[in-house]
């Protein structure tokens, strides 16, 4: 065991923050006066740390086998140096990709997708309200000005999407995976569209319908409990947004997903796909146990594609990509805002979660979310995952449509229109 401890100490020596280890039997190792402390109940958990399996270490913390003390920012600064290498692994061998697609197909039936979405988004609305902005926008914010607050950056993101889509009064707008209604209501109230949102979350469905009533938007805005595969395509929409949703679609269903977007969009219309992307082609999820942790505790069924794979699938469906923007550092900052807000309200979070079930389960959920938010922030900072907004059109075949000959859509093929002023 001494050799095991020395190996861990050598790795921790590279960390910019001190880490102390409280070992079984009371022995201490690592830095004196450290900002982060890990207390181990048995030696087997220490082997996980020595192997650099930070996802398994996170699971041990959630389950109470290892006690963690320290700020989440210090914990993640140290965690980077616990890894033996990059957790972004690319395996593009045909048999690996075939197996990946087979697993994806089994994991993403409409019934399983509904259960998986409800597992995450229906935890407790009051819990999310503790650390999200007042609109409860649960996706990457956008900082055109670094001095904006989170709430202002989320509004800037909503407007950025609406501007990219060139929303206009009276247009039929579809928001796939509308969450707690931030974009849906912003588009209706600021751009005058006739807006339809869909979700698989019962909590979100009820919350948004209450907001629609309270704001007098019935008849112009609606929120349906519906799978994207079940939407009626007989009356195509002028504009479509899918924000933070396609991570739940699954690799095997990507052809169906983009084909469905094409069917739902009128010729010449615009669609925005905003979602998390993998750091390398063929990865699917992070290594070192990190992806397994997210699958078990946070997003069951979640799958990531590299932006090159997203563009390939989109093009194969018949959609034309006209603009792609990487907002990776913006998501790192967003997640740190969420993490800091949760850390500042831990007693309230514990109380809110306990009100929904057993106190022991509430403690596990809270530990999982603390690690998930901060760990995700670190992963975006490191470039292990990214966030891309991909704007596409359904070409209408008309050479004279649009501001330029051959545009075949509403898109002007220049970016000036996207920005205020």
PyMOL commands that set and color helices and strands:
alter all, ss='L'
color gray80, all
select helices_A, chain A and resi 2-12+43-50+54-62+72-82+94-107+110-121+125-131+150-164+182-191+202-214+228-230+246-248+251-264+290-297+307-317+328-343+346-354+359-382+416-418
alter helices_A, ss='H'
color red, helices_A
select strands_A, chain A and resi 19-22+28-30+36-40+66-69+172-176+194-199+221-225+237-243+265-278+320-326+385-393
alter strands_A, ss='S'
color yellow, strands_A
deselect
rebuild
show_as cartoon
